[in-house]
Amino acid sequence: MDIVRNTTPAIAAAQQVTAQMHAHAGRPVLLLLSGGSWFAALDQVADTSWLNPTVTIGMLDERFSVDSAVNNFTQLMATKFYVQALASGVTSIDSRVQSDESHSRYAARLAAAWQHWRQAHPSGVVIVTLGMGTDGHTAGLFPNSLALASTDWVVADNVSADMNPCVQRATATAHFLQTEVTAAFVLITGERKCSVLHKVLKNTASVETLPACLWHTMSTVTVVTDCSESC
């Protein structure tokens, strides 16, 4: 795991993703995004020349909600980055909730879209962006989440309201992150998360209690943060 400490982490994270995308120029790429601070970071991407028809983008962690302020893909659509991506011929996996779609069918639709991409591009590259909560959750992997043990790629999960206000989710599983992801970029900002990051880097807790420890079992993970080394 690589740690990049920077006083402007959003810009640094955008640069890291840009460099990785250029490294795979010409190859099919599935870019799966987390929400939150990553939306602002993606709008810091200065070099968008890697946005082209070989790239497919979607959300790694979704909220099963028709509310435009809750559903991550709807929020992504409002970003400058997404507008530029569409103009460049990028394909997107629309994860807005469809009419009369159940929670389980919603998760199954997202899993099918990823699997279809993999079948079409067996040697393609999967790149993901991740965040981390103060409880150590990453993407939609909360402590004791169903997504930590499932061998599916996406699960319909329910998070208790005391953990997160977005209780119904469709999220990538630990299995998917460990077996399909080529490179992951984690963006962590704010003093409240520094002590949690320190625990994750020590890697002495179980994934069930501190899901972000999963990063240690993934292929290539780069953490971009404004936390100091002493935290």
C-alpha positions in Angstrom: 0.0 0.0 0.0 1.4 3.4 -1.0 0.7 6.5 1.1 0.7 10.0 -0.6 0.5 12.8 2.0 -0.4 16.1 0.5 -1.9 19.4 1.8 -4.2 19.5 -1.2 -5.3 15.9 -1.3 -8.2 16.3 -3.8 -5.8 17.7 -6.5 -3.2 15.0 -5.6 -5.9 12.3 -5.9 -7.0 13.6 -9.3 -3.4 13.5 -10.5 -2.9 9.9 -9.2 -6.0 8.7 -11.1 -4.9 10.6 -14.2 -1.5 9.0 -14.2 -3.0 5.5 -13.8 -5.4 6.1 -16.6 -2.5 7.2 -18.9 -0.6 4.1 -17.9 -3.4 2.0 -19.4 -4.0 4.1 -22.5 -5.5 2.0 -25.3 -6.8 -0.7 -23.0 -10.5 -1.0 -21.9 -11.0 0.5 -18.5 -13.9 0.1 -16.1 -13.6 3.1 -13.7 -15.9 2.6 -10.7 -16.3 5.6 -8.4 -17.1 6.4 -4.9 -19.1 9.5 -4.0 -18.6 12.1 -1.3 -15.3 13.9 -1.5 -14.4 12.1 -4.8 -16.9 14.2 -6.7 -15.0 17.4 -5.9 -11.7 15.6 -6.6 -12.8 14.5 -10.0 -13.6 18.0 -10.9 -10.0 18.8 -10.2 -8.9 16.6 -13.1 -6.9 19.0 -15.3 -5.8 16.5 -18.0 -8.9 14.8 -19.4 -7.2 13.4 -22.5 -7.7 9.9 -21.1 -11.4 10.2 -21.3 -12.3 8.4 -24.5 -14.5 5.5 -25.8 -12.3 2.8 -24.2 -13.4 4.0 -20.8 -16.6 2.9 -19.0 -17.6 4.7 -15.7 -20.0 3.8 -13.0 -20.5 3.9 -9.2 -18.8 1.5 -7.0 -21.1 2.1 -4.0 -24.7 3.1 -4.6 -27.7 4.2 -2.6 -31.0 2.6 -3.4 -32.9 5.8 -3.6 -34.7 7.9 -6.2 -33.8 11.0 -4.3 -31.3 13.0 -6.4 -29.5 14.2 -3.3 -28.9 10.6 -2.2 -28.3 8.5 -5.3 -24.6 8.7 -6.2 -25.0 8.4 -9.9 -27.5 11.3 -10.0 -24.9 13.4 -8.1 -22.1 12.3 -10.5 -24.2 13.5 -13.4 -24.1 17.0 -12.0 -20.3 17.2 -12.0 -18.1 18.9 -14.6 -16.1 15.6 -14.8 -19.2 13.7 -16.0 -20.1 16.3 -18.6 -16.6 16.1 -20.0 -16.6 12.3 -19.9 -19.8 12.1 -21.9 -18.6 14.6 -24.4 -15.4 12.4 -24.9 -17.4 9.3 -25.7 -17.1 7.5 -22.4 -19.8 4.9 -21.7 -21.6 5.1 -18.4 -23.4 2.5 -16.3 -26.5 4.3 -15.1 -27.3 3.3 -11.5 -30.3 5.5 -11.0 -33.2 3.5 -9.6 -35.7 2.4 -12.2 -39.4 2.5 -11.9 -40.8 -0.4 -9.8 -37.3 -1.8 -9.3 -36.8 -3.8 -6.1 -33.7 -3.5 -4.0 -32.5 -6.9 -4.9 -33.1 -6.5 -8.7 -31.3 -3.2 -8.5 -28.1 -4.8 -7.1 -28.4 -7.7 -9.6 -28.7 -5.2 -12.5 -25.4 -3.5 -11.4 -23.7 -6.8 -11.0 -24.8 -7.9 -14.5 -23.5 -4.7 -16.0 -20.0 -5.2 -14.5 -20.0 -8.9 -15.5 -21.1 -8.0 -19.1 -18.2 -5.5 -19.2 -15.7 -8.2 -18.0 -17.0 -10.7 -20.6 -16.6 -8.2 -23.3 -13.1 -7.2 -22.1 -11.4 -10.2 -20.4 -8.1 -8.4 -20.3 -9.5 -5.0 -19.4 -8.5 -3.0 -16.3 -10.7 -2.2 -13.3 -9.8 1.0 -11.4 -11.8 2.1 -8.4 -11.9 5.1 -6.1 -12.5 4.7 -2.4 -13.1 6.7 0.7 -13.3 5.9 4.4 -15.7 6.8 7.1 -14.9 7.5 10.8 -16.2 4.0 11.6 -13.6 2.5 9.2 -16.1 1.7 6.4 -15.0 1.9 2.8 -17.3 2.1 -0.2 -20.4 0.3 1.2 -18.5 -2.1 3.3 -19.6 -1.4 6.8 -18.6 -3.4 9.9 -20.2 -6.8 9.7 -21.7 -6.0 6.3 -23.0 -8.8 4.1 -20.7 -7.5 1.4 -17.6 -8.6 3.4 -18.5 -12.3 3.1 -20.4 -12.6 -0.2 -18.8 -14.2 -3.2 -21.1 -12.1 -5.5 -19.8 -8.9 -7.1 -22.6 -6.7 -5.8 -25.0 -7.2 -2.9 -28.2 -5.4 -1.8 -27.4 -4.5 1.8 -29.2 -2.8 4.6 -27.2 -0.6 7.0 -28.6 0.3 10.4 -29.6 4.0 10.6 -27.2 4.6 13.5 -24.3 3.6 11.2 -25.4 5.7 8.1 -28.5 7.6 7.1 -28.4 5.9 3.7 -29.7 2.5 4.8 -30.5 0.7 1.6 -27.4 0.2 -0.6 -26.0 -1.7 -3.5 -22.3 -2.1 -3.2 -19.2 -3.9 -4.4 -18.2 -6.9 -2.3 -14.8 -7.5 -0.7 -14.6 -10.5 -3.1 -14.9 -8.2 -6.1 -12.4 -5.7 -4.7 -9.9 -8.5 -4.1 -10.2 -10.4 -7.3 -11.2 -7.9 -10.0 -9.6 -4.5 -9.2 -6.3 -3.6 -10.8 -5.7 -0.4 -8.9 -7.5 1.5 -6.1 -7.2 5.1 -5.0 -8.3 6.1 -1.6 -9.0 9.8 -0.7 -9.0 10.6 3.0 -9.4 14.2 4.3 -10.1 15.7 7.7 -8.6 15.4 11.1 -11.4 13.2 12.4 -10.4 10.3 10.1 -6.6 10.5 10.9 -6.7 8.3 13.9 -8.9 5.7 12.1 -6.4 5.7 9.2 -3.6 5.1 11.6 -5.4 2.0 12.9 -6.0 0.8 9.3 -2.3 1.2 8.4 -1.3 -0.8 11.5 -3.5 -3.6 10.2 -4.2 -5.2 13.6 -8.0 -5.1 13.5 -10.2 -7.6 11.7 -11.9 -6.6 8.4 -15.3 -7.3 10.1 -14.7 -4.6 12.7 -12.6 -2.2 10.5 -13.5 -2.9 6.9 -10.8 -0.5 5.5 -8.2 -3.1 6.5 -9.4 -4.9 3.4 -7.0 -2.6 1.4 -4.1 -4.7 2.6 -5.5 -7.7 0.7 -6.1 -5.8 -2.6 -3.8 -5.7 -5.6 -2.6 -2.1 -5.7 -3.9 0.6 -3.3 -2.7 4.2 -3.1 -4.0 6.3 -0.1 -4.0 10.1 -0.7 -4.5 12.0 2.5 -3.8 15.3 4.3 -3.2 13.3 7.6 0.3 13.8 9.0 2.6 10.8 9.5 2.3 11.2 13.2 -1.4 10.6 13.3 
